[in-house]
Amino acid sequence: MLTSLAEAATRARPAYRSFRVQVSRVERLAPHFTSVTFAGDELGDFGTAGLDQRVKVVLPLPEIGFAAFPDGEDWYSAWRELPGELRNPFRTYTVRAVRPEQREVDIVFVAHGDAGPASAWAEAAAPGDEIVLIGPDERSPGRTVGIDWRPGNVETLLLAGDETAAPAIASILESLPADATGVALIEVPAAGDRLDVRAPAGVEVRWLPRAESGCTHGDRLVPAVRDWVVRHMAARGLTADAADAVEVTDTADAEPVDLDSPLWDVPDGHSLDGDCYAWLAGEASAITTLRRFLVREAGLDRRQVAFMGYWRMGRAELD
Ligand SMILES: Cc1cc2nc3c(=O)[nH]c(=O)nc-3n(C[C@H](O)[C@H](O)[C@H](O)COP(=O)(O)OP(=O)(O)OC[C@H]3O[C@@H](n4cnc5c(N)ncnc54)[C@H](O)[C@@H]3O)c2cc1C
């Protein structure tokens, strides 16, 4: 009887829930990366599945903080019912590290000025600041909800993203088996913007700073992915002519790939086998260009490409 009651409680537990926490440490890792450590008794139950697991960071309102923020399983519906001035803003981030014994969670924030509430909050964050995380509950059967890294059993891994994807890429790399092979291409604002990353010997990690060349999001990442794919294809016997013909195009011709939902497409990779799995995340138009290139030009099966527009230039997350 006790067992079945415990099982029923586990089944009923929501995969994601709110955790009320405080900032315990702030560390500037690089010119545009700040690590914020959150602490709180409830974090002993925070999900530890890692990889690219996403969470919501709920930000305080001036004067009232979180007084109006609805906890509970259906927090989102309740939040939507609130008048605009009582709705705490929230944004999506990646869990960089979880230490349940210490009841701590780390998130790495990209500094992109004070145009957005999350970036502005992180720039000013200090120990003692209160915040709410909406994250996975380790005790829930759905604790891996929000993980999009599903490479199956493919031979070669291609991870590509901008600075907002760097925390996820770092966590994924740390989880790979020692014999994994592939490349991680990470575009960042400046030459000093590197995170400490432990990757298997067979996975090259390349940081691509934009600053020196004065270029914009995607200008370094798109050609780097193209060059790597062309070399990867050539090494598998593709003729030089065919490889030369691989070019990035940005046309929106009708074709079998479903681009109706152009920001997010994550295939279920559980039964995936074969040559290459690509995980792409970052600014939406750069990532869209990369996905088109991989699927339309390089001929990857769309089930081999996880594609995630993490943010859109000129648009706040909740627009
Ligand atoms: C699954 C997922 C995981 C993510 N993980 C992380 C993470 O670990 N760390 C992280 O820093 N971000 C991460 N992001 C991206 C983050 O959610 C966005 O950058 C978000 O817009 C930041 O909120 P904001 O309040 O600072 O800006 P918003 O209010 O959303 O936007 C304000 C303005 O800033 C612009 N903007 C937003 N982000 C950037 C940027 N990075 N550079 C330049 N301009 C920008 C917008 O286009 C808009 O014009 C993730 C996103 C997703 C979907």
The ligand as a Gaussian input file, in Angstrom:
#p B3LYP/6-31G(d) Opt

LIG

0 1
 C       16.391000      26.570000     -24.818000
 C       17.122000      27.876000     -24.638000
 C       18.262000      27.914000     -23.877000
 C       18.967000      29.136000     -23.697000
 N       20.081000      29.132000     -22.910000
 C       20.722000      30.307000     -22.682000
 C       21.845000      30.354000     -21.790000
 O       22.228000      29.364000     -21.146000
 N       22.467000      31.566000     -21.616000
 C       22.028000      32.706000     -22.283000
 O       22.617000      33.782000     -22.071000
 N       20.974000      32.677000     -23.120000
 C       20.306000      31.511000     -23.325000
 N       19.217000      31.487000     -24.149000
 C       18.866000      32.715000     -24.888000
 C       18.048000      33.698000     -24.037000
 O       16.818000      33.111000     -23.657000
 C       17.767000      34.938000     -24.908000
 O       18.959000      35.590000     -25.249000
 C       16.805000      35.902000     -24.224000
 O       16.266000      36.731000     -25.222000
 C       17.477000      36.755000     -23.178000
 O       16.475000      37.538000     -22.547000
 P       16.635000      39.103000     -22.298000
 O       15.600000      39.459000     -21.299000
 O       18.077000      39.410000     -21.958000
 O       16.343000      39.748000     -23.706000
 P       14.894000      39.890000     -24.436000
 O       13.980000      40.785000     -23.652000
 O       14.370000      38.534000     -24.772000
 O       15.322000      40.634000     -25.780000
 C       15.618000      42.040000     -25.781000
 C       16.438000      42.376000     -27.028000
 O       17.716000      41.762000     -26.896000
 C       17.986000      40.972000     -28.062000
 N       18.772000      39.799000     -27.624000
 C       18.359000      38.723000     -26.923000
 N       19.381000      37.883000     -26.687000
 C       20.473000      38.463000     -27.255000
 C       21.842000      38.090000     -27.345000
 N       22.301000      36.957000     -26.768000
 N       22.688000      38.915000     -28.003000
 C       22.254000      40.076000     -28.557000
 N       20.963000      40.486000     -28.500000
 C       20.089000      39.681000     -27.851000
 C       16.630000      40.592000     -28.635000
 O       16.720000      40.353000     -30.008000
 C       15.807000      41.842000     -28.313000
 O       15.986000      42.819000     -29.309000
 C       18.501000      30.304000     -24.331000
 C       17.320000      30.265000     -25.088000
 C       16.638000      29.066000     -25.232000
 C       15.355000      29.060000     -26.042000

